Amino acid sequence: MQRALELAAQARGRTSPNPMVGAVIIDEQGNCLAEGYHHRAGEAHGEIDALRKVNGKAEGAILYVNLEPCCHVGRTGPCTEAVIHSGIKHVVVGIQDPNPKVNGQGIAQLRDAGIKVTVGVLERGCHSLNLPYFTYIQQHRPMVSLKVAMSMDARIATRTGDARWLSGKEARRWAHQMRDQVDAILVGANTVIADNPALNVRHVEGQDPLRFVLDSHLRTPLDAQLYQPPLASGTCVCTLESTTHPKAQKLQEQGVSLLSLPADSQGHVDIQALLQQLHRQEIQQLLVEGGGTVHGNFLQARLVDRIYLVLTPWLVGADGRPAFRFTGPALLADAMQLKEMTTKPLGADILLEATPQWPESSGKER
């Protein structure tokens, strides 16, 4: 199963909106007959990729797969039928697929065909690998990762907005690897105005994510990098303004997409509505790299699944631009905590990865 996970991970960032799936076929003596994985959406699933290497026949063999085999027709045919016809006698499944089109039905179909099925091997690792997929299916929105490069005193720029270069080369390279592995990236209007970013993949080989700009009232300049070819065609501005607004029409003439969304209680683009729209567009992973206000809005809305903090060896001062802008609680017991923290060095910087956890009840009740 560990090998199946390693195979599946080779397609990180390429299978959306599908899950990452690896498969290993062994004989009764434990010898590996074939391996495979789902390379990208629209291509063969992991089980099929492995079975093709034995011409679809594996009489008496055991199949290890990190996710329940599908039993419905999507972009490809059902994997369960191929497994049944192959002669495999035992399927070891890492975790059940929460997709309503599967959700135990694939396992049942295999068992009905007389195949032994074992479920729950390395289940935690299987869930972790496909956390974006599980979030996408179960919460009907993309998995949201928040990436912030900040000083040791939690500032993303000086008081004048200067931030180049807060993080070092190794950290910037890692950030571009992250961009390659997600479907879309999002920033706020202030980031576009202050930094004029490209939001593409540069320091590594990879594919550019789709680019979204939160610009409630179309404040960003028409000559921003994101709005010029070739970046314009993969950029979408999320706004409260109508698509018939004069500036909106100019952006569309330049090749930029416009997404008109409802307002939240603060008069900004409703990010919950935005995430629902991204789900409809089959976007499974969203990387938020916006400024402090955008970070704060996502955190207060409890719409962040994973946080990546690049801690840099600078002290900017109290008047620097804060990494997070939101109104904090009166009691520490009501504050968000970071759980499941891991750290690793990135040159002179430190990457801290964590899962945010919000209190279930008010500190007053404690």
Salt bridges, closest charged atoms under 4 A:
GLU6 OE1 - ARG3 NH1 3.38
GLU28 OE2 - LYS89 NZ 2.91
GLU35 OE2 - ARG3 NE 2.93
GLU43 OE2 - ARG40 NE 3.93
ASP49 OD2 - HIS39 NE2 3.47
ASP49 OD2 - LYS53 NZ 3.84
ASP180 OD1 - ARG14 NH2 2.61
GLU241 OE2 - HIS217 ND1 3.28
GLU282 OE1 - ARG75 NH2 3.10
GLU289 OE2 - LYS147 NZ 3.97
GLU289 OE1 - ARG179 NH2 3.08
ASP305 OD2 - ARG141 NH1 2.84
ASP319 OD2 - ARG159 NE 3.68
GLU340 OE1 - ARG306 NH1 3.72
GLU353 OE2 - ARG306 NE 3.02
